[in-house]
Amino acid sequence: MSDIKIIPLGGVRENGKNMYVTEVDDEIFIFDCGVKYPENELLGIDVVIPDFSYLLENAERIVGIFLTHGHADAIGALPYLLEKVEVPVFGTELTIELAKLNVENYAKTKKFADFHVVDEFTEIDFNHGTVSFFRTTHTIPDSIGISIKTPEGNIVYTGDFKFDQSAIPMYQTDYSRLTEIGKEGVLAMLSDSANAEQVNQVAAERQIAEEVFDTFRSWEGRIIVASVASNIQRVQQVLDAAAKAMRKVVLTGQDLEKIIRTAMKLEKITLPSEDLLIPLQDMKNYAPEELVILETGKMGEPLKTLQRMATSRYKGVHIQEGDLVYITTSPSTAMETTVAKTEDMIYRAGGMVKSVTDNLLASGHGSQNDLKLMINFMKPKYFIPIQGEYRQLAAHADLAHELGMPYKDIFITGRGDIVEFSKGRMHMAGSIPAENVMIDGLGVGDIGNIVLRDRKILSEDGIFVAVATINRKEKRIISKPQITSRGFVYVKASKDLMAEGATIVEEIIEENLKQSDFEWSKLKQDIREQLSRYLFEQTKRRPVILPVIMETSQRKKAK
């Protein structure tokens, strides 16, 4: 009997950062390797990636990384893992090309080349399992789900999916393959829960395409479309609608151009006309009603770029009277505040805002009926809802229970939880470390909770710096404390507060110098504690207090 373990390293109780480890005896299969874009409290963080500690400890057992599609939440963390451990990467044609772009853009992995293209007919035999794939419908072509055939039954990972009966061939689900896998017997299924709370059916992509065209046709001014770069289907709809509405398209954002060029090379995007795309500098040759500007922003996130356009800080494009900003991708819940602020800036600049979700439920993830249908196709013995906040995982668990699955066979996991199949039964079997790893610039994992806490305090209450110079041998202060503040109080209006702060620091230094067991750490801690207490009493604020105590030794000059 095989010993099977399923361990989510991301993608559970959160949106994004999908990464799931399946162990069959001594072989490790990795499903996806994604990032999560930071929420508001992660000040200054660029992206968040999974914790690879467990994988690095067991690197010799990894047989491959299997990717379901080309979005950042599935491939974004790949360079950071491949930097540490070189293992083969498997994915469909477009997914692999986008993964290569990701890996080549990271200096430490640009030479990695162990990529393998698969399709729905591929089967890969390993010692303890056979990996196969099935086509799914998502907002990007070449999306697949993954199945590992083991002696105990199939382990299925759906990836991101929805069911769209009117999908064009490039995006169609392979229903017969789903039926086939279900008939073979599914031991456990990991299934997308992003829309598990959504009762209404997600709009068909043909409806969304018509909505985009109606918007382009009816608006009399310039249109700025905000989209995620890797939402290939939406990009295609924008290009088609622009051509029908007799408009030219300007691409802004390096991510978008790279992805579109890659997709066009693989014939996953087609241009309705050869002269549809024009360079940014040629916009002046066209009237506003003849233009569509397609913007994705850095790393596929258009909101910050829209803010710069609205405040005239973006080179080449400024939002002006008569512009329509058309948001064609549903933002995550974590971005709602940012979206609201962005819309306000756009209106202040004279533009208007419209979203594709104003009239339609647009999503690449299946609603409740789709999720039930997938469960009915697969008929899993055990069920693990993934990809979503806890409430979404719980809602998905309830759907599975409605279809007859007992709750004891449904596992709502957290990051690092181990779901193990042994002795003929699946059960929770402890956990492994799986913390968030934060990327800030070139730093990987060097930002922890303490740094974030300090950034939060700095952003709210500022910093209070006390600088003094002492002579420890002579036990005296050479240079009396000088106080500097940034983001705490207006210095000119708080001279008494600053003077009293300097006095407190001076008294603490003198008291510590008198002691025979003088310690630098104790001196600085005393300054922090007493200054913090005083400043809170006076202002009800707690700034970051930074004592800078320098030591000098003065020698007599030789005669």
Secondary structure by P-SEA (a helix, b strand, c coil): ccbbbbbbccccccccbbbbbbbcccbbbbcccccccccccccccccccccaaaaaaacccccbbbbcccccccccaaaaaaacbbbbbbbcaaaaaaaaaaaaaccccccccbbbbbcccbbbbcccbbbbbbbbbccccccbbbbbbccccccccccbbbbbcccccccccaaaaaaaaaaaccccccccccccccccccccaaaaaaaaaaaaaacccbbbbbbcccaaaaaaaaaaaaaaabbbbbbccaaaaaaaaaaaaaccccccccccccccccccccccccbbbbbbccccccaaaaaaaaacccccccccccccccccccccccaaaaaaaaaaaaaaabbbbbbccccccccccccaaaaaaaaaaccccbbbbccccaaaaaaaaaaaaaacccccccccccccccccccccbbbbcccccccbbbbcccccccccaaaaaaaaaaacbbbbbbbbccccccccccccbbbbbcccccccccaaaaaaaaaaaaaaaaaaaacccccaaaaaaaaaaaaaaaaaaccccccbbbbbbbbbbbbbbcc
